[in-house]
Amino acid sequence: MIEFIINKIIGILLILFGLFMILKFPQTESWQPKGFTMLGILVGIISLGIGVYLLFS
């Protein structure tokens, strides 16, 4: 039972992190090289997918 609750909490945290990385990650002109924006979005999508899987499994 406790593993179930921990999985849901981790899922929610990963969803929030993924949404932050997709929506609020700094744009290219801010301070980073060009490729970092796409990397941030990719990490966000992966985190979001894992979070949704953990939340609904």
Backbone as CSV, one residue per row, in Angstrom:
resi,resn,N_x,N_y,N_z,CA_x,CA_y,CA_z,C_x,C_y,C_z
1,MET,0.824,-1.200,0.000,0.000,0.000,0.000,0.864,1.258,0.000
2,ILE,1.946,1.246,0.777,2.786,2.434,0.854,3.518,2.681,-0.463
3,GLU,3.853,1.578,-1.209,4.495,1.741,-2.512,3.545,2.411,-3.494
4,PHE,2.272,2.108,-3.383,1.253,2.706,-4.232,1.217,4.222,-4.043
5,ILE,1.211,4.650,-2.806,1.162,6.085,-2.498,2.448,6.774,-2.937
6,ILE,3.586,6.148,-2.717,4.869,6.730,-3.125,4.931,6.859,-4.644
7,ASN,4.439,5.846,-5.381,4.416,5.937,-6.840,3.551,7.101,-7.312
8,LYS,2.430,7.322,-6.667,1.550,8.430,-7.059,2.206,9.786,-6.773
9,ILE,2.880,9.908,-5.647,3.556,11.163,-5.308,4.698,11.431,-6.288
10,ILE,5.479,10.401,-6.584,6.572,10.566,-7.552,6.004,10.903,-8.927
11,GLY,4.901,10.288,-9.306,4.252,10.589,-10.579,3.816,12.038,-10.671
12,ILE,3.212,12.551,-9.611,2.776,13.954,-9.590,3.971,14.886,-9.684
13,LEU,5.041,14.586,-8.954,6.239,15.419,-9.010,6.868,15.411,-10.401
14,LEU,6.910,14.250,-11.039,7.470,14.173,-12.382,6.603,14.916,-13.396
15,ILE,5.294,14.864,-13.230,4.402,15.621,-14.113,4.646,17.116,-13.952
16,LEU,4.763,17.580,-12.731,5.019,19.006,-12.502,6.377,19.426,-13.073
17,PHE,7.395,18.604,-12.869,8.713,18.893,-13.419,8.675,18.909,-14.945
18,GLY,7.985,17.937,-15.536,7.877,17.882,-16.993,7.164,19.085,-17.561
19,LEU,6.076,19.494,-16.921,5.368,20.687,-17.387,6.226,21.939,-17.259
20,PHE,6.993,22.041,-16.179,7.895,23.182,-16.028,8.929,23.198,-17.144
21,MET,9.515,22.038,-17.425,10.549,21.984,-18.455,9.981,22.291,-19.838
22,ILE,8.763,21.879,-20.105,8.159,22.127,-21.419,7.713,23.582,-21.545
23,LEU,7.077,24.117,-20.516,6.454,25.434,-20.638,7.329,26.593,-20.179
24,LYS,8.149,26.407,-19.163,8.867,27.526,-18.554,10.375,27.470,-18.707
25,PHE,10.900,26.494,-19.435,12.351,26.403,-19.603,12.838,27.637,-20.352
26,PRO,13.969,28.244,-19.931,14.441,29.471,-20.571,14.665,29.297,-22.068
27,GLN,14.328,30.312,-22.806,14.470,30.277,-24.251,15.934,30.458,-24.654
28,THR,16.233,30.242,-25.914,17.602,30.253,-26.414,18.288,31.596,-26.199
29,GLU,17.558,32.668,-26.377,18.195,33.985,-26.283,18.557,34.385,-24.858
30,SER,18.103,33.635,-23.881,18.357,34.018,-22.489,19.828,33.874,-22.113
31,TRP,20.310,32.645,-21.970,21.683,32.471,-21.465,22.350,31.194,-21.924
32,GLN,21.695,30.396,-22.727,22.181,29.061,-23.023,22.454,28.883,-24.513
33,PRO,23.245,27.882,-24.864,23.438,27.555,-26.283,22.132,27.082,-26.923
34,LYS,22.104,27.089,-28.261,20.872,26.784,-28.990,20.291,25.414,-28.676
35,GLY,21.108,24.387,-28.576,20.610,23.031,-28.409,19.958,22.760,-27.069
36,PHE,20.194,23.600,-26.099,19.662,23.340,-24.755,18.145,23.480,-24.693
37,THR,17.568,24.324,-25.524,16.114,24.479,-25.502,15.446,23.175,-25.909
38,MET,15.916,22.557,-26.981,15.339,21.286,-27.421,15.597,20.181,-26.402
39,LEU,16.772,20.200,-25.789,17.077,19.212,-24.757,16.140,19.374,-23.561
40,GLY,15.883,20.596,-23.150,14.966,20.848,-22.036,13.559,20.371,-22.338
41,ILE,13.109,20.614,-23.563,11.772,20.159,-23.952,11.725,18.635,-24.001
42,LEU,12.771,18.008,-24.511,12.815,16.549,-24.571,12.797,15.932,-23.170
43,VAL,13.598,16.484,-22.270,13.604,15.994,-20.884,12.223,16.200,-20.252
44,GLY,11.579,17.312,-20.560,10.238,17.569,-20.047,9.218,16.566,-20.545
45,ILE,9.292,16.234,-21.838,8.345,15.265,-22.401,8.565,13.889,-21.790
46,ILE,9.814,13.494,-21.630,10.112,12.186,-21.030,9.636,12.146,-19.580
47,SER,9.913,13.197,-18.817,9.478,13.248,-17.418,7.951,13.234,-17.320
48,LEU,7.308,13.968,-18.199,5.849,14.002,-18.206,5.274,12.622,-18.504
49,GLY,5.849,11.925,-19.470,5.366,10.592,-19.811,5.555,9.605,-18.670
50,ILE,6.701,9.627,-18.037,6.945,8.721,-16.905,6.021,9.057,-15.748
51,GLY,5.813,10.353,-15.508,4.912,10.772,-14.430,3.480,10.329,-14.653
52,VAL,3.008,10.460,-15.885,1.644,10.015,-16.197,1.523,8.505,-16.038
53,TYR,2.548,7.784,-16.482,2.535,6.323,-16.329,2.468,5.932,-14.847
54,LEU,3.294,6.584,-14.013,3.287,6.258,-12.589,1.971,6.661,-11.909
55,LEU,1.405,7.772,-12.351,0.173,8.242,-11.722,-1.000,7.329,-12.038
56,PHE,-1.070,6.817,-13.261,-2.223,6.028,-13.664,-1.990,4.522,-13.667
57,SER,-0.835,4.094,-13.168,-0.612,2.645,-13.125,-0.943,2.075,-11.748
